[in-house]
């Protein structure tokens, strides 16, 4: 049985290089150039594609969250590599999206990001993190309110495209006790011991508070140099500096150099 430690502090997603092997579990995140899910039907189509790939590619889908401009997955892969599965998933959804909205280009913003998950405790951390995304991006006030994540299936022991047994069996052999422990973890400040992740989670929260909307947050995080964002960048940098973050930490959080951070501070 997995022992869970509850601790203070925030949570965020790690980033590591792609490693492919039989039985590997990954967190996968794909962001769109625009809103890639404009309706509930669009979100349903992505789940239908995932269900088809689940059988064809021998996947175990352990968690998901679908926002208007992003989807996050936790998947256990077997015989088919992650690169092949993601190629099919993105291709099938792009075809549907372009036909429906009369587009011809890819709706995605670059390649998906992924992290291999190597420990059971880390796995719970990632699942909690993606279930919290609707709260982070002001799409819902609680996990229970948001219907486009896998949270409800665990909480109420429901059958779906998910393999809930894999996670719940880690928590307790008794299903009722496992669900109680799952619910407790989701409502707690459970964290995986990764100090750098915690640091960037705190910085992301500061940036989210400063930005006018999620689009500006994503633009700044991805290094946009649009002139109207300069004021937001400087406000963010100045606030983080006043809170005691180093120039290196601030720069890494938004993809700029220490020199560039110093330059912004000189103009505040």
Phi and psi restraints in degrees (value plus and minus 20) as a CYANA .aco file:
   2 UNK   PHI    -100.8   -60.8
   2 UNK   PSI     106.1   146.1
   3 UNK   PHI    -107.4   -67.4
   3 UNK   PSI     110.7   150.7
   4 UNK   PHI    -127.8   -87.8
   4 UNK   PSI     111.9   151.9
   5 UNK   PHI    -127.7   -87.7
   5 UNK   PSI     107.3   147.3
   6 UNK   PHI    -119.5   -79.5
   6 UNK   PSI     112.5   152.5
   7 UNK   PHI    -162.8  -122.8
   7 UNK   PSI     147.9   187.9
   8 UNK   PHI    -102.4   -62.4
   8 UNK   PSI     135.4   175.4
   9 UNK   PHI     101.9   141.9
   9 UNK   PSI     142.4   182.4
  10 UNK   PHI    -105.1   -65.1
  10 UNK   PSI     157.3   197.3
  11 UNK   PHI    -154.2  -114.2
  11 UNK   PSI     133.4   173.4
  12 UNK   PHI    -175.6  -135.6
  12 UNK   PSI    -197.0  -157.0
  13 UNK   PHI    -121.5   -81.5
  13 UNK   PSI     116.4   156.4
  14 UNK   PHI    -102.7   -62.7
  14 UNK   PSI     145.9   185.9
  15 UNK   PHI    -155.0  -115.0
  15 UNK   PSI      98.3   138.3
  16 UNK   PHI    -155.8  -115.8
  16 UNK   PSI     148.8   188.8
  17 UNK   PHI     -89.3   -49.3
  17 UNK   PSI     139.4   179.4
  18 UNK   PHI     -92.6   -52.6
  18 UNK   PSI     108.4   148.4
  19 UNK   PHI    -148.2  -108.2
  19 UNK   PSI     108.4   148.4
  20 UNK   PHI    -138.8   -98.8
  20 UNK   PSI     102.0   142.0
  21 UNK   PHI    -176.0  -136.0
  21 UNK   PSI     141.7   181.7
  22 UNK   PHI     -80.8   -40.8
  22 UNK   PSI     108.0   148.0
  23 UNK   PHI      64.7   104.7
  23 UNK   PSI     -14.5    25.5
  24 UNK   PHI     -88.1   -48.1
  24 UNK   PSI     123.5   163.5
  25 UNK   PHI    -131.8   -91.8
  25 UNK   PSI     113.3   153.3
  26 UNK   PHI    -147.9  -107.9
  26 UNK   PSI     126.9   166.9
  27 UNK   PHI    -112.8   -72.8
  27 UNK   PSI     112.6   152.6
  28 UNK   PHI    -146.0  -106.0
  28 UNK   PSI     115.2   155.2
  29 UNK   PHI    -155.2  -115.2
  29 UNK   PSI     109.5   149.5
  30 UNK   PHI    -148.2  -108.2
  30 UNK   PSI     105.3   145.3
  31 UNK   PHI    -126.4   -86.4
  31 UNK   PSI     130.3   170.3
  32 UNK   PHI    -120.5   -80.5
  32 UNK   PSI     136.0   176.0
  33 UNK   PHI     -89.8   -49.8
  33 UNK   PSI     -49.4    -9.4
  34 UNK   PHI    -154.2  -114.2
  34 UNK   PSI    -197.3  -157.3
  35 UNK   PHI     -85.6   -45.6
  35 UNK   PSI      92.7   132.7
  36 UNK   PHI    -107.5   -67.5
  36 UNK   PSI     -28.4    11.6
  37 UNK   PHI    -148.2  -108.2
  37 UNK   PSI      79.0   119.0
  38 UNK   PHI    -111.6   -71.6
  38 UNK   PSI     -27.8    12.2
  39 UNK   PHI    -174.0  -134.0
  39 UNK   PSI     147.5   187.5
  40 UNK   PHI     -82.0   -42.0
  40 UNK   PSI     -54.0   -14.0
  41 UNK   PHI     -80.0   -40.0
  41 UNK   PSI     -61.4   -21.4
  42 UNK   PHI     -81.0   -41.0
  42 UNK   PSI     -63.0   -23.0
  43 UNK   PHI     -84.5   -44.5
  43 UNK   PSI     -58.3   -18.3
  44 UNK   PHI     -83.1   -43.1
  44 UNK   PSI     -58.4   -18.4
  45 UNK   PHI     -83.6   -43.6
  45 UNK   PSI     -61.5   -21.5
  46 UNK   PHI     -80.2   -40.2
  46 UNK   PSI     -62.1   -22.1
  47 UNK   PHI     -84.9   -44.9
  47 UNK   PSI     -56.4   -16.4
  48 UNK   PHI     -84.2   -44.2
  48 UNK   PSI     -60.3   -20.3
  49 UNK   PHI     -85.1   -45.1
  49 UNK   PSI     -63.1   -23.1
  50 UNK   PHI     -80.6   -40.6
  50 UNK   PSI     -60.4   -20.4
  51 UNK   PHI     -83.4   -43.4
  51 UNK   PSI     -61.2   -21.2
  52 UNK   PHI     -84.2   -44.2
  52 UNK   PSI     -64.0   -24.0
  53 UNK   PHI     -88.0   -48.0
  53 UNK   PSI     -49.6    -9.6
  54 UNK   PHI     -76.6   -36.6
  54 UNK   PSI     -62.7   -22.7
  55 UNK   PHI     -99.6   -59.6
  55 UNK   PSI     -65.3   -25.3
  56 UNK   PHI     -88.2   -48.2
  56 UNK   PSI     -52.3   -12.3
  57 UNK   PHI    -130.9   -90.9
  57 UNK   PSI     -11.5    28.5
  58 UNK   PHI      36.2    76.2
  58 UNK   PSI      34.5    74.5
  59 UNK   PHI    -119.3   -79.3
  59 UNK   PSI     135.0   175.0
  60 UNK   PHI    -134.9   -94.9
  60 UNK   PSI      91.0   131.0
  61 UNK   PHI    -108.9   -68.9
  61 UNK   PSI      96.3   136.3
  62 UNK   PHI    -120.5   -80.5
  62 UNK   PSI     -43.3    -3.3
  63 UNK   PHI    -188.0  -148.0
  63 UNK   PSI     135.7   175.7
  64 UNK   PHI    -174.8  -134.8
  64 UNK   PSI     138.7   178.7
  65 UNK   PHI    -170.3  -130.3
  65 UNK   PSI     108.3   148.3
  66 UNK   PHI    -137.9   -97.9
  66 UNK   PSI      95.8   135.8
  67 UNK   PHI    -124.0   -84.0
  67 UNK   PSI     155.5   195.5
  68 UNK   PHI     -82.4   -42.4
  68 UNK   PSI     -54.6   -14.6
  69 UNK   PHI    -139.3   -99.3
  69 UNK   PSI      -3.7    36.3
  70 UNK   PHI    -186.3  -146.3
  70 UNK   PSI     127.0   167.0
  71 UNK   PHI    -153.6  -113.6
  71 UNK   PSI     123.5   163.5
  72 UNK   PHI    -146.1  -106.1
  72 UNK   PSI     120.1   160.1
  73 UNK   PHI    -155.6  -115.6
  73 UNK   PSI     129.7   169.7
  74 UNK   PHI    -141.5  -101.5
  74 UNK   PSI      97.4   137.4
  75 UNK   PHI    -153.6  -113.6
  75 UNK   PSI     121.0   161.0
  76 UNK   PHI    -121.5   -81.5
  76 UNK   PSI     102.0   142.0
  77 UNK   PHI    -122.3   -82.3
  77 UNK   PSI     131.5   171.5
  78 UNK   PHI    -144.9  -104.9
  78 UNK   PSI    -118.1   -78.1
  79 UNK   PHI    -100.7   -60.7
  79 UNK   PSI     -45.3    -5.3
  80 UNK   PHI    -120.0   -80.0
  80 UNK   PSI     105.2   145.2
  81 UNK   PHI     -83.3   -43.3
  81 UNK   PSI     134.6   174.6
  82 UNK   PHI     -76.8   -36.8
  82 UNK   PSI     -58.4   -18.4
  83 UNK   PHI     -82.0   -42.0
  83 UNK   PSI     -59.6   -19.6
  84 UNK   PHI     -90.2   -50.2
  84 UNK   PSI     -62.7   -22.7
  85 UNK   PHI     -83.6   -43.6
  85 UNK   PSI     -65.9   -25.9
  86 UNK   PHI     -87.6   -47.6
  86 UNK   PSI     -53.3   -13.3
  87 UNK   PHI     -81.2   -41.2
  87 UNK   PSI     -64.4   -24.4
  88 UNK   PHI     -88.0   -48.0
  88 UNK   PSI     -65.0   -25.0
  89 UNK   PHI     -78.6   -38.6
  89 UNK   PSI     -68.8   -28.8
  90 UNK   PHI     -88.5   -48.5
  90 UNK   PSI     -57.6   -17.6
  91 UNK   PHI     -85.9   -45.9
  91 UNK   PSI     -66.4   -26.4
  92 UNK   PHI     -83.2   -43.2
  92 UNK   PSI     -63.7   -23.7
  93 UNK   PHI     -90.8   -50.8
  93 UNK   PSI     -56.5   -16.5
  94 UNK   PHI     -80.6   -40.6
  94 UNK   PSI     -62.5   -22.5
  95 UNK   PHI     -80.6   -40.6
  95 UNK   PSI     -66.1   -26.1
  96 UNK   PHI     -81.8   -41.8
  96 UNK   PSI     -68.2   -28.2
  97 UNK   PHI     -82.3   -42.3
  97 UNK   PSI     -66.3   -26.3
  98 UNK   PHI     -87.6   -47.6
  98 UNK   PSI     -56.6   -16.6
  99 UNK   PHI     -87.7   -47.7
  99 UNK   PSI     -60.9   -20.9
 100 UNK   PHI     -90.3   -50.3
 100 UNK   PSI     -60.9   -20.9
 101 UNK   PHI    -126.7   -86.7
 101 UNK   PSI      -7.1    32.9
 102 UNK   PHI      34.7    74.7
 102 UNK   PSI      31.8    71.8
 103 UNK   PHI    -134.6   -94.6
 103 UNK   PSI     147.9   187.9
 104 UNK   PHI    -151.0  -111.0
 104 UNK   PSI     -29.2    10.8
 105 UNK   PHI    -124.7   -84.7
 105 UNK   PSI     145.6   185.6
 106 UNK   PHI     -88.1   -48.1
 106 UNK   PSI     113.7   153.7
 107 UNK   PHI    -102.4   -62.4
 107 UNK   PSI     -24.9    15.1
 108 UNK   PHI    -108.2   -68.2
 108 UNK   PSI     129.4   169.4
 109 UNK   PHI    -116.9   -76.9
 109 UNK   PSI      67.8   107.8
 110 UNK   PHI      53.9    93.9
 110 UNK   PSI    -187.5  -147.5
 111 UNK   PHI    -100.0   -60.0
 111 UNK   PSI     134.8   174.8
 112 UNK   PHI     -85.1   -45.1
 112 UNK   PSI     134.7   174.7
 113 UNK   PHI    -123.7   -83.7
 113 UNK   PSI     124.8   164.8
 114 UNK   PHI    -166.4  -126.4
 114 UNK   PSI     133.6   173.6
 115 UNK   PHI    -155.6  -115.6
 115 UNK   PSI     113.2   153.2
 116 UNK   PHI     -98.2   -58.2
 116 UNK   PSI     118.5   158.5
 117 UNK   PHI    -128.9   -88.9
 117 UNK   PSI      97.9   137.9
 118 UNK   PHI    -128.4   -88.4
 118 UNK   PSI     -33.2     6.8
 119 UNK   PHI    -147.8  -107.8
 119 UNK   PSI     129.9   169.9
 120 UNK   PHI     -81.8   -41.8
 120 UNK   PSI     -60.5   -20.5
 121 UNK   PHI     -84.8   -44.8
 121 UNK   PSI     -58.1   -18.1
 122 UNK   PHI     -86.0   -46.0
 122 UNK   PSI     -54.9   -14.9
 123 UNK   PHI     -81.1   -41.1
 123 UNK   PSI     -64.7   -24.7
 124 UNK   PHI     -83.0   -43.0
 124 UNK   PSI     -56.8   -16.8
 125 UNK   PHI     -80.9   -40.9
 125 UNK   PSI     -66.1   -26.1
 126 UNK   PHI     -86.6   -46.6
 126 UNK   PSI     -61.6   -21.6
 127 UNK   PHI     -83.7   -43.7
 127 UNK   PSI     -63.1   -23.1
 128 UNK   PHI     -81.5   -41.5
 128 UNK   PSI     -61.3   -21.3
 129 UNK   PHI     -80.6   -40.6
 129 UNK   PSI     -67.6   -27.6
 130 UNK   PHI     -94.4   -54.4
 130 UNK   PSI     -47.3    -7.3
 131 UNK   PHI     -89.8   -49.8
 131 UNK   PSI     -40.9    -0.9
 132 UNK   PHI    -108.8   -68.8
 132 UNK   PSI     -27.3    12.7
 133 UNK   PHI     -77.2   -37.2
 133 UNK   PSI     -62.6   -22.6
 134 UNK   PHI     -80.1   -40.1
 134 UNK   PSI     -51.0   -11.0
 135 UNK   PHI     -94.3   -54.3
 135 UNK   PSI     -63.5   -23.5
 136 UNK   PHI     -79.1   -39.1
 136 UNK   PSI     -59.5   -19.5
 137 UNK   PHI    -119.4   -79.4
 137 UNK   PSI      -0.8    39.2
 138 UNK   PHI      38.6    78.6
 138 UNK   PSI      15.1    55.1
 139 UNK   PHI    -112.1   -72.1
 139 UNK   PSI     -37.0     3.0
 140 UNK   PHI    -181.5  -141.5
 140 UNK   PSI     138.6   178.6
 141 UNK   PHI    -107.9   -67.9
 141 UNK   PSI     -37.1     2.9
 142 UNK   PHI    -172.7  -132.7
 142 UNK   PSI     143.6   183.6
 143 UNK   PHI     -81.4   -41.4
 143 UNK   PSI     -58.4   -18.4
 144 UNK   PHI     -83.3   -43.3
 144 UNK   PSI     -47.8    -7.8
 145 UNK   PHI     -96.4   -56.4
 145 UNK   PSI     -43.7    -3.7
 146 UNK   PHI    -114.3   -74.3
 146 UNK   PSI      99.7   139.7
 147 UNK   PHI    -109.7   -69.7
 147 UNK   PSI     -26.5    13.5
 148 UNK   PHI    -124.4   -84.4
 148 UNK   PSI      15.4    55.4
 149 UNK   PHI    -152.3  -112.3
 149 UNK   PSI     151.0   191.0
 150 UNK   PHI    -107.2   -67.2
 150 UNK   PSI     -20.4    19.6
 151 UNK   PHI     -74.3   -34.3
 151 UNK   PSI     -67.8   -27.8
 152 UNK   PHI     -82.1   -42.1
 152 UNK   PSI     -51.3   -11.3
 153 UNK   PHI     -88.6   -48.6
 153 UNK   PSI     -55.4   -15.4
 154 UNK   PHI     -92.4   -52.4
 154 UNK   PSI     -65.6   -25.6
 155 UNK   PHI     -82.7   -42.7
 155 UNK   PSI     -55.5   -15.5
 156 UNK   PHI    -131.9   -91.9
 156 UNK   PSI      -6.7    33.3
 157 UNK   PHI      35.2    75.2
 157 UNK   PSI      30.7    70.7
 158 UNK   PHI    -121.5   -81.5
 158 UNK   PSI     124.8   164.8
 159 UNK   PHI     -98.3   -58.3
 159 UNK   PSI     123.4   163.4
 160 UNK   PHI    -187.2  -147.2
 160 UNK   PSI    -178.2  -138.2
 161 UNK   PHI     -93.8   -53.8
 161 UNK   PSI     -28.1    11.9
 162 UNK   PHI    -100.5   -60.5
 162 UNK   PSI     132.8   172.8
 163 UNK   PHI    -121.7   -81.7
 163 UNK   PSI      60.0   100.0
 164 UNK   PHI     -90.7   -50.7
 164 UNK   PSI     -42.4    -2.4
 165 UNK   PHI     -80.6   -40.6
 165 UNK   PSI     -57.5   -17.5
 166 UNK   PHI     -78.3   -38.3
 166 UNK   PSI     -64.8   -24.8
 167 UNK   PHI     -98.5   -58.5
 167 UNK   PSI     -68.4   -28.4
 168 UNK   PHI     -85.1   -45.1
 168 UNK   PSI     -52.9   -12.9
 169 UNK   PHI     -87.6   -47.6
 169 UNK   PSI     -44.2    -4.2
 170 UNK   PHI     -88.3   -48.3
 170 UNK   PSI     -49.9    -9.9
 171 UNK   PHI    -105.3   -65.3
 171 UNK   PSI     -59.7   -19.7
 172 UNK   PHI    -190.0  -150.0
 172 UNK   PSI     126.0   166.0
 173 UNK   PHI     -88.8   -48.8
 173 UNK   PSI     -50.2   -10.2
 174 UNK   PHI    -101.1   -61.1
 174 UNK   PSI     100.4   140.4
 175 UNK   PHI     -82.3   -42.3
 175 UNK   PSI     -60.7   -20.7
 176 UNK   PHI     -83.7   -43.7
 176 UNK   PSI     -61.6   -21.6
 177 UNK   PHI     -88.4   -48.4
 177 UNK   PSI     -55.4   -15.4
 178 UNK   PHI     -83.0   -43.0
 178 UNK   PSI     -63.0   -23.0
 179 UNK   PHI     -86.6   -46.6
 179 UNK   PSI     -57.9   -17.9
 180 UNK   PHI     -81.7   -41.7
 180 UNK   PSI     -63.5   -23.5
 181 UNK   PHI     -88.3   -48.3
 181 UNK   PSI     -60.7   -20.7
 182 UNK   PHI     -77.6   -37.6
 182 UNK   PSI     -69.1   -29.1
 183 UNK   PHI     -82.0   -42.0
 183 UNK   PSI     -59.6   -19.6
 184 UNK   PHI     -82.2   -42.2
 184 UNK   PSI     -64.2   -24.2
 185 UNK   PHI     -83.3   -43.3
 185 UNK   PSI     -63.6   -23.6
 186 UNK   PHI     -84.5   -44.5
 186 UNK   PSI     -48.6    -8.6
 187 UNK   PHI    -114.6   -74.6
 187 UNK   PSI     -19.0    21.0
 188 UNK   PHI    -127.0   -87.0
 188 UNK   PSI    -196.0  -156.0
 189 UNK   PHI    -122.4   -82.4
 189 UNK   PSI      26.4    66.4
 190 UNK   PHI     -81.3   -41.3
 190 UNK   PSI     115.7   155.7
 191 UNK   PHI    -161.7  -121.7
 191 UNK   PSI     134.6   174.6
 192 UNK   PHI    -113.3   -73.3
 192 UNK   PSI     119.2   159.2
 193 UNK   PHI     -93.0   -53.0
 193 UNK   PSI      65.5   105.5
 194 UNK   PHI    -160.4  -120.4
 194 UNK   PSI      77.6   117.6
 195 UNK   PHI     -83.4   -43.4
 195 UNK   PSI     -57.1   -17.1
 196 UNK   PHI     -86.5   -46.5
 196 UNK   PSI     -60.5   -20.5
 197 UNK   PHI     -80.1   -40.1
 197 UNK   PSI     -61.7   -21.7
 198 UNK   PHI     -83.4   -43.4
 198 UNK   PSI     -60.4   -20.4
 199 UNK   PHI     -79.5   -39.5
 199 UNK   PSI     -70.1   -30.1
 200 UNK   PHI     -92.5   -52.5
 200 UNK   PSI     -45.0    -5.0
 201 UNK   PHI     -84.8   -44.8
 201 UNK   PSI     -62.9   -22.9
 202 UNK   PHI     -83.5   -43.5
 202 UNK   PSI     -61.0   -21.0
 203 UNK   PHI     -86.4   -46.4
 203 UNK   PSI     -59.8   -19.8
 204 UNK   PHI     -82.3   -42.3
 204 UNK   PSI     -59.3   -19.3
 205 UNK   PHI     -85.2   -45.2
 205 UNK   PSI     -58.3   -18.3
 206 UNK   PHI     -83.6   -43.6
 206 UNK   PSI     -64.5   -24.5
 207 UNK   PHI     -84.5   -44.5
 207 UNK   PSI     -59.8   -19.8
 208 UNK   PHI     -81.6   -41.6
 208 UNK   PSI     -57.0   -17.0
 209 UNK   PHI     -87.9   -47.9
 209 UNK   PSI     -52.9   -12.9
 210 UNK   PHI    -101.1   -61.1
 210 UNK   PSI     -56.1   -16.1
 211 UNK   PHI     -88.5   -48.5
 211 UNK   PSI     129.7   169.7
 212 UNK   PHI     -92.9   -52.9
 212 UNK   PSI     -48.5    -8.5
 213 UNK   PHI    -179.8  -139.8
 213 UNK   PSI     151.9   191.9
 214 UNK   PHI     -86.0   -46.0
 214 UNK   PSI     -50.9   -10.9
 215 UNK   PHI     -81.9   -41.9
 215 UNK   PSI     -64.1   -24.1
 216 UNK   PHI     -84.2   -44.2
 216 UNK   PSI     -59.2   -19.2
 217 UNK   PHI     -77.3   -37.3
 217 UNK   PSI     -69.3   -29.3
 218 UNK   PHI     -84.3   -44.3
 218 UNK   PSI     -59.5   -19.5
 219 UNK   PHI     -82.6   -42.6
 219 UNK   PSI     -66.3   -26.3
 220 UNK   PHI     -85.0   -45.0
 220 UNK   PSI     -62.7   -22.7
 221 UNK   PHI     -82.3   -42.3
 221 UNK   PSI     -48.7    -8.7
 222 UNK   PHI    -118.2   -78.2
 222 UNK   PSI      -4.7    35.3
 223 UNK   PHI      60.8   100.8
 223 UNK   PSI       1.1    41.1
 224 UNK   PHI     -81.8   -41.8
 224 UNK   PSI     121.8   161.8
 225 UNK   PHI    -130.1   -90.1
 225 UNK   PSI       1.6    41.6
 226 UNK   PHI     -80.6   -40.6
 226 UNK   PSI     116.4   156.4
 227 UNK   PHI     -80.8   -40.8
 227 UNK   PSI     -55.9   -15.9
 228 UNK   PHI     -90.3   -50.3
 228 UNK   PSI     -32.3     7.7
 229 UNK   PHI    -107.8   -67.8
 229 UNK   PSI     -31.6     8.4
 230 UNK   PHI     -80.1   -40.1
 230 UNK   PSI     -61.7   -21.7
 231 UNK   PHI     -82.8   -42.8
 231 UNK   PSI     -60.4   -20.4
 232 UNK   PHI     -86.1   -46.1
 232 UNK   PSI     -61.0   -21.0
 233 UNK   PHI     -80.8   -40.8
 233 UNK   PSI     -65.9   -25.9
 234 UNK   PHI     -86.7   -46.7
 234 UNK   PSI     -58.3   -18.3
 235 UNK   PHI     -83.2   -43.2
 235 UNK   PSI     -62.5   -22.5
 236 UNK   PHI     -83.3   -43.3
 236 UNK   PSI     -69.3   -29.3
 237 UNK   PHI     -81.5   -41.5
 237 UNK   PSI     -64.3   -24.3
 238 UNK   PHI     -83.9   -43.9
 238 UNK   PSI     -63.4   -23.4
 239 UNK   PHI     -83.5   -43.5
 239 UNK   PSI     -65.0   -25.0
 240 UNK   PHI     -83.5   -43.5
 240 UNK   PSI     -58.9   -18.9
 241 UNK   PHI     -84.6   -44.6
 241 UNK   PSI     -61.8   -21.8
 242 UNK   PHI     -85.9   -45.9
 242 UNK   PSI     -46.1    -6.1
 243 UNK   PHI    -104.4   -64.4
 243 UNK   PSI     -22.9    17.1
 244 UNK   PHI      78.7   118.7
 244 UNK   PSI     -13.9    26.1
 245 UNK   PHI     -92.9   -52.9
 245 UNK   PSI     127.2   167.2
 246 UNK   PHI     -97.6   -57.6
 246 UNK   PSI     142.2   182.2
 247 UNK   PHI     -80.2   -40.2
 247 UNK   PSI     -58.4   -18.4
 248 UNK   PHI     -84.5   -44.5
 248 UNK   PSI     -65.9   -25.9
 249 UNK   PHI     -82.2   -42.2
 249 UNK   PSI     -63.9   -23.9
 250 UNK   PHI     -83.6   -43.6
 250 UNK   PSI     -65.8   -25.8
 251 UNK   PHI     -82.5   -42.5
 251 UNK   PSI     -65.3   -25.3
 252 UNK   PHI     -82.9   -42.9
 252 UNK   PSI     -51.5   -11.5
 253 UNK   PHI     -88.7   -48.7
 253 UNK   PSI     -44.7    -4.7
 254 UNK   PHI    -145.0  -105.0
 254 UNK   PSI      -4.7    35.3
 255 UNK   PHI      50.8    90.8
 255 UNK   PSI      15.0    55.0
 256 UNK   PHI    -147.5  -107.5
 256 UNK   PSI     146.5   186.5
 257 UNK   PHI    -101.2   -61.2
 257 UNK   PSI     145.4   185.4
 258 UNK   PHI     -81.2   -41.2
 258 UNK   PSI     -57.5   -17.5
 259 UNK   PHI     -81.1   -41.1
 259 UNK   PSI     -62.1   -22.1
 260 UNK   PHI     -86.2   -46.2
 260 UNK   PSI     -57.1   -17.1
 261 UNK   PHI     -81.9   -41.9
 261 UNK   PSI     -65.4   -25.4
 262 UNK   PHI     -81.4   -41.4
 262 UNK   PSI     -58.8   -18.8
 263 UNK   PHI     -85.1   -45.1
 263 UNK   PSI     -62.8   -22.8
 264 UNK   PHI     -82.3   -42.3
 264 UNK   PSI     -60.5   -20.5
 265 UNK   PHI     -84.1   -44.1
 265 UNK   PSI     -53.4   -13.4
 266 UNK   PHI     -88.2   -48.2
 266 UNK   PSI     -36.4     3.6
 267 UNK   PHI    -123.4   -83.4
 267 UNK   PSI     -19.7    20.3
